[in-house]
Structure formats: C-alpha cells, structure tokens
Amino acid sequence: MNASWLQRLVTSTLRGYPNNAHLKELEKAPENLYLFKADEPDHDTLTAAVEGCEGIFHLATPAVPEDKIVDPEEDLMADVMNKNDRLVRHRRP
C-alpha cells in the first residue's frame, strides 16, 4: 500500500477495484482502509474519497501516454494541484 506508513487510516482511490481486492485482506484493512472507485479527471468522483480527510497525499502516477505529454509540469502537476486545491476547499467547513 503506497501510503500505509503515512497514517493509520488510509483512504484511497482506485482505477480497477476488482484488481485490487487483495488490499482488503491486509491486516487491519477492514477497519482502517477505505477504497473508492474514482476517475482522477472527474472531480465529482473524488469528493467522496476526501470527505472527512484532514490532508491529501497525492502519490499516484498519471496514466498518460508519454507522447501526449508536452510539458510535464504544465500537463500533469498543474492539473493535480488544481484538483487537490478544489478538493481541500470542498472539505473546509
């Protein structure tokens, strides 16, 4: 699990939930691991995953073909940072 060392409670989004079902078999997973099927480009699918979270550790690697990336910072990081900012603003009371 990518972020299991960061916190005791892990909330994660997955692209292919059935392919990752083995994660629910990890020790203490039933009470400490919450998995959400989400599509990163679709902001609405991510809001449920961050509901109640105190912080976001974005550890995913974008699944974008290399020939489609012109400027990595602009094409990948700017989009991720904008999405995370919107999610954090959504979470704030």
DOTORLUM-505892 format. One record per residue (C-alpha): residue number from 1; x, y, z. Coordinates in Angstrom, 1 decimal, padded with zeros to 4 digits. Layout:
BEGIN
<pos = NUM | xx = X | yy = Y | zz = Z>
...
END
This chain:
BEGIN
<pos = 1 | xx = 000.0 | yy = 000.0 | zz = 000.0>
<pos = 2 | xx = 001.6 | yy = 003.2 | zz = -001.1>
<pos = 3 | xx = 000.6 | yy = 005.5 | zz = 001.8>
<pos = 4 | xx = 000.2 | yy = 002.9 | zz = 004.6>
<pos = 5 | xx = 003.2 | yy = 004.3 | zz = 006.5>
<pos = 6 | xx = 001.8 | yy = 007.9 | zz = 006.4>
<pos = 7 | xx = -001.2 | yy = 007.3 | zz = 008.6>
<pos = 8 | xx = -003.2 | yy = 004.7 | zz = 010.5>
<pos = 9 | xx = -006.3 | yy = 005.3 | zz = 008.4>
<pos = 10 | xx = -005.9 | yy = 005.1 | zz = 004.6>
<pos = 11 | xx = -008.4 | yy = 006.3 | zz = 002.1>
<pos = 12 | xx = -007.5 | yy = 005.5 | zz = -001.5>
<pos = 13 | xx = -009.0 | yy = 005.8 | zz = -004.9>
<pos = 14 | xx = -008.5 | yy = 003.0 | zz = -007.4>
<pos = 15 | xx = -009.0 | yy = 002.7 | zz = -011.2>
<pos = 16 | xx = -009.7 | yy = -001.0 | zz = -011.2>
<pos = 17 | xx = -011.3 | yy = -002.0 | zz = -007.9>
<pos = 18 | xx = -011.6 | yy = -005.8 | zz = -008.7>
<pos = 19 | xx = -007.9 | yy = -006.0 | zz = -009.5>
<pos = 20 | xx = -007.1 | yy = -004.5 | zz = -006.1>
<pos = 21 | xx = -009.4 | yy = -006.6 | zz = -003.9>
<pos = 22 | xx = -006.4 | yy = -008.3 | zz = -002.2>
<pos = 23 | xx = -005.8 | yy = -005.0 | zz = -000.4>
<pos = 24 | xx = -008.9 | yy = -005.6 | zz = 001.8>
<pos = 25 | xx = -007.2 | yy = -008.8 | zz = 003.0>
<pos = 26 | xx = -004.3 | yy = -006.8 | zz = 004.6>
<pos = 27 | xx = -004.1 | yy = -006.9 | zz = 008.4>
<pos = 28 | xx = -006.5 | yy = -004.3 | zz = 009.9>
<pos = 29 | xx = -007.7 | yy = -003.3 | zz = 006.5>
<pos = 30 | xx = -011.4 | yy = -003.8 | zz = 007.3>
<pos = 31 | xx = -011.3 | yy = -001.1 | zz = 009.9>
<pos = 32 | xx = -008.5 | yy = 001.1 | zz = 008.5>
<pos = 33 | xx = -008.7 | yy = 001.0 | zz = 004.7>
<pos = 34 | xx = -011.4 | yy = 002.7 | zz = 002.7>
<pos = 35 | xx = -011.2 | yy = 002.3 | zz = -001.1>
<pos = 36 | xx = -013.2 | yy = 004.4 | zz = -003.6>
<pos = 37 | xx = -013.5 | yy = 003.8 | zz = -007.3>
<pos = 38 | xx = -012.6 | yy = 007.2 | zz = -008.9>
<pos = 39 | xx = -011.6 | yy = 008.8 | zz = -012.1>
<pos = 40 | xx = -009.0 | yy = 011.4 | zz = -011.5>
<pos = 41 | xx = -010.0 | yy = 013.8 | zz = -014.3>
<pos = 42 | xx = -013.6 | yy = 013.8 | zz = -012.9>
<pos = 43 | xx = -013.6 | yy = 016.0 | zz = -009.8>
<pos = 44 | xx = -017.0 | yy = 014.7 | zz = -008.6>
<pos = 45 | xx = -015.8 | yy = 011.1 | zz = -008.3>
<pos = 46 | xx = -013.0 | yy = 012.3 | zz = -005.9>
<pos = 47 | xx = -015.1 | yy = 014.3 | zz = -003.4>
<pos = 48 | xx = -016.5 | yy = 011.2 | zz = -001.6>
<pos = 49 | xx = -012.9 | yy = 009.9 | zz = -001.2>
<pos = 50 | xx = -011.8 | yy = 013.1 | zz = 000.6>
<pos = 51 | xx = -014.8 | yy = 013.6 | zz = 002.7>
<pos = 52 | xx = -013.6 | yy = 014.0 | zz = 006.3>
<pos = 53 | xx = -009.9 | yy = 013.9 | zz = 005.4>
<pos = 54 | xx = -007.5 | yy = 016.2 | zz = 007.2>
<pos = 55 | xx = -004.9 | yy = 016.0 | zz = 004.5>
<pos = 56 | xx = -004.2 | yy = 014.7 | zz = 001.0>
<pos = 57 | xx = -001.1 | yy = 012.8 | zz = 000.0>
<pos = 58 | xx = -001.2 | yy = 012.6 | zz = -003.8>
<pos = 59 | xx = 001.0 | yy = 009.6 | zz = -004.6>
<pos = 60 | xx = -000.5 | yy = 008.5 | zz = -007.9>
<pos = 61 | xx = 001.4 | yy = 008.4 | zz = -011.2>
<pos = 62 | xx = -000.7 | yy = 009.7 | zz = -014.0>
<pos = 63 | xx = -001.5 | yy = 007.1 | zz = -016.6>
<pos = 64 | xx = -000.9 | yy = 009.3 | zz = -019.6>
<pos = 65 | xx = 001.0 | yy = 008.1 | zz = -022.7>
<pos = 66 | xx = 004.4 | yy = 009.8 | zz = -022.9>
<pos = 67 | xx = 003.8 | yy = 011.1 | zz = -026.4>
<pos = 68 | xx = 000.8 | yy = 013.0 | zz = -025.2>
<pos = 69 | xx = 002.8 | yy = 015.0 | zz = -022.6>
<pos = 70 | xx = 004.4 | yy = 018.1 | zz = -023.9>
<pos = 71 | xx = 005.3 | yy = 019.9 | zz = -020.7>
<pos = 72 | xx = 005.2 | yy = 017.6 | zz = -017.6>
<pos = 73 | xx = 004.9 | yy = 020.4 | zz = -015.1>
<pos = 74 | xx = 002.1 | yy = 022.1 | zz = -017.0>
<pos = 75 | xx = 000.3 | yy = 019.0 | zz = -018.3>
<pos = 76 | xx = 000.5 | yy = 016.8 | zz = -015.1>
<pos = 77 | xx = 001.4 | yy = 018.7 | zz = -012.0>
<pos = 78 | xx = -000.7 | yy = 021.9 | zz = -012.6>
<pos = 79 | xx = -003.8 | yy = 019.7 | zz = -013.1>
<pos = 80 | xx = -003.2 | yy = 017.7 | zz = -010.0>
<pos = 81 | xx = -002.5 | yy = 020.7 | zz = -007.9>
<pos = 82 | xx = -005.7 | yy = 022.4 | zz = -009.1>
<pos = 83 | xx = -007.8 | yy = 019.4 | zz = -008.4>
<pos = 84 | xx = -006.3 | yy = 019.0 | zz = -004.9>
<pos = 85 | xx = -006.9 | yy = 022.6 | zz = -004.1>
<pos = 86 | xx = -010.5 | yy = 022.3 | zz = -005.2>
<pos = 87 | xx = -010.9 | yy = 019.2 | zz = -003.0>
<pos = 88 | xx = -009.4 | yy = 020.9 | zz = 000.0>
<pos = 89 | xx = -011.7 | yy = 023.9 | zz = -000.4>
<pos = 90 | xx = -014.6 | yy = 021.5 | zz = -000.7>
<pos = 91 | xx = -013.6 | yy = 019.8 | zz = 002.6>
<pos = 92 | xx = -013.2 | yy = 023.1 | zz = 004.6>
<pos = 93 | xx = -016.2 | yy = 023.9 | zz = 006.8>
END
